[in-house]
Amino acid sequence: MIEPLKVLIIEDEALLAMELESLVEDAGHSVVGWATSSTEAMAMADATEADIVFVDIHLSDGPSGIDVAKYIGERQSST
């Protein structure tokens, strides 16, 4: 049996984040959290053990989702 994935959602539109959370959970996986800004996303990435991260490319607070994804990737490769 395959273990459920731990998913982090980074989305600045709450309705989309909630819909994505519902889809992830309906698929049998667990959401370890969701962030609505790049600052919150980076802090949550540091604090959680997510297997996969869904990242909104256009975040409203400054750095793009691509910058957040790079941060998460660099963090993962240094551990």
N, C-alpha and C positions, 0 to 999 in steps of 0.2 A: 504494500500500500504506500502511495506517495504522500509525504507529509504536506500539509497545507502551507502555502507561502505566507510570509509576513510581509504586508504591503504598506508602504508609506505613500500617501497621496499629497501632492503639492499642487494646489489649485486655488486661485484667488476668488473664484465665484462659488459661493457656498452651495448653491443648488446643484451645480455640476459635481462638486466634491461629494455631496451626499448621494447623488445618483451613482457615481463611480464606486463609492463605498458599498452601496447596496449590491451592485453587480459583482464586486469582488467577493463579498460575503455569500451571495447566492451561488457563486462558483465553488464555494467550500474553502475559501482562504480567509485569513484574518487581516484586518486593518489595524496597524500598530499606531496610527495617528494620521492626521492631516493638517497641513500647514497652509496658511493663506498669504504668506509673504516670504520673500527670499531669506530674510533674517530668521524668521521662525523656522523655515525649512532647514537651514543649515544647522540651527540649534537642535532641531528634532532629529536630523540625520546623525548628529553626534550622540544623541541620547538613546536612540533606538537601534535595534538589530534587525533592520528590514532586509528581506531577501531581494526585493524589487521595489523600485520607486517609479510612480507615475508622475511626470513633471509637466506642468503647464509651461509652454515656451514663453508666453507673454505675461509675466507677472507685473502687477501694477505698481510695485514699490521701488523699482530701481533695477538692480541686476536682473538679467533675464533668466528664464528657466534653464537656458543653456549654461549660464555661469554657475547656477546651483548644481546642475548635473556634473559639470567639471569638478566642482568642489567635492561632491560626493565620490566621484570616481578617483580623485587624487587621495582622498581620505581612505578609501578602500585599498588602494594599491600600496599605501604606506603602512598598513597594519599587517 
